[in-house]
Amino acid sequence: MDFRFDTLAIHAGQPNEQRTGAVTFPIFQTSTFGQLKPGVTRGFSYGRTDNPTRRALEECVAALEGGGQGIAFASGLAAASACLQLLRSGDHIIASRDLYGGVYRLFTKVYSKFGLDFTFADLTDPTQLEAAFRPETKLLWLESPSNPLLRITDIAAASALAKSRGALVVADNTFATPYLQQPLRLGADIVLHSTTKYLNGHSDVIGGILVVRDAERAAELRFIQNAVGAVPGPQDCFLILRGIKTLGVRMERHCRNAVQVAEFLAGHPKVRRVHFPGFAWHHGHEIARRQQRMFGAMISIELRASLAETQRFATLTKLFTLAESLGSVKSLLCHPPTMTHASVEPEVRRKNGIPDGLVRLSVGIEDAEDLIGDLGQALERIVSSAEFDEDRTAPGRPALS
Ligand SMILES: *Cc1c(COP(=O)(O)O)cnc(C)c1O
């Protein structure tokens, strides 16, 4: 039977346990599995290779992405690393310019040492994307909405172009989650998640996962998962599965709250600019409307304030915790220039549109009025400067979907 998203989130890969009928899929906390005869197993041999709780998570996320197989990793970056391990020295990768800082670091500081070559382009611009392709381009790395500016890439158009050039497409779907967007249906080959974020949703696990349709590619990635060994433990898989059960209801509330918070911020005199795909003026709004169910719950703002006042703002909120990460039930806030994107060189950062006054909000599922009150009192207390007056976005109503 074909079940819909919210049913799959609770049932896919997680039947009631056979022996006792336990309705929650158990944590198989074991490193190895007894064999029937030498080399003959009951389907599981060794904990790095496979584990029933991990397999339940892999099947569940694959079902949610509408894909064939999930392959789980110890972190989002371990999952990203596995994608690069599909390549060989001399291969070329095109990636979006405003990329998650840790992925940028993985590319430029680790894999560039092994003869992989990277081009960072503005993938929201089809001409730039087209120009970046070379005969040896093997991978196109998309992030939409992107981090931290929430820029939107047309996943279907970019994937079609990559396909025509013989390159695979990896889509980092961490910000949108499969509830809002399913990149495999839009033509991507591999979907990546940091399950640390919305999929787990409760700020208590680090994890990552890939989802692929092509069986041969899945087998290659599963080989890498076992051969390299960056696998998640069964407890963590259990917690992520538990989080996923409420993904749909959480995302509805996250997105509703974000619309209210974005509207408040866009009308605030100390806010110079609001980056949120729900605004009609946001670059890529129409594409987001087409490829996403709702606009997500990540908002970036540029304050009309100096670096020092921006950093002070980040310490004045009481409900928004100043912390790395996103996608939790609890609201979080960060200062990308000195936190998530500190590993990106300052001149590259500014060139990529990440000014010192940028603050990124991950809107949680608390009461929206309380969140607005919290941001309001923190904005009251900072000193704004007229030098940041020009180019302010007009207030307006963001759309929900
Ligand atoms: C957090 C994040 C990652 C890295 O995931 P970890 O679980 O922290 O290793 C990759 N991509 C995006 C978009 C992220 O937000």
The ligand as a MOL file (V3000), in Angstrom:
LIG
                    3D

  0  0  0     0  0            999 V3000
M  V30 BEGIN CTAB
M  V30 COUNTS 15 15 0 0 0
M  V30 BEGIN ATOM
M  V30 1 C 24.8040 20.8210 10.0550 0
M  V30 2 C 24.8570 20.7170 8.5970 0
M  V30 3 C 25.7470 19.8410 7.9730 0
M  V30 4 C 26.7510 19.0060 8.7420 0
M  V30 5 O 26.1280 18.1000 9.5990 0
M  V30 6 P 26.7400 17.5820 10.9950 0
M  V30 7 O 25.6980 16.6590 11.4790 0
M  V30 8 O 26.9560 18.7820 11.8650 0
M  V30 9 O 28.0380 16.9170 10.6690 0
M  V30 10 C 25.7190 19.7620 6.5860 0
M  V30 11 N 24.8680 20.5290 5.8540 0
M  V30 12 C 24.0090 21.3940 6.4410 0
M  V30 13 C 23.1160 22.2080 5.5770 0
M  V30 14 C 23.9740 21.5210 7.8200 0
M  V30 15 O 23.1320 22.3860 8.3800 0
M  V30 END ATOM
M  V30 BEGIN BOND
M  V30 1 1 1 2
M  V30 2 1 2 3
M  V30 3 2 2 14
M  V30 4 1 3 4
M  V30 5 2 3 10
M  V30 6 1 4 5
M  V30 7 1 5 6
M  V30 8 2 6 7
M  V30 9 1 6 8
M  V30 10 1 6 9
M  V30 11 1 10 11
M  V30 12 2 11 12
M  V30 13 1 12 13
M  V30 14 1 12 14
M  V30 15 1 14 15
M  V30 END BOND
M  V30 END CTAB
M  END
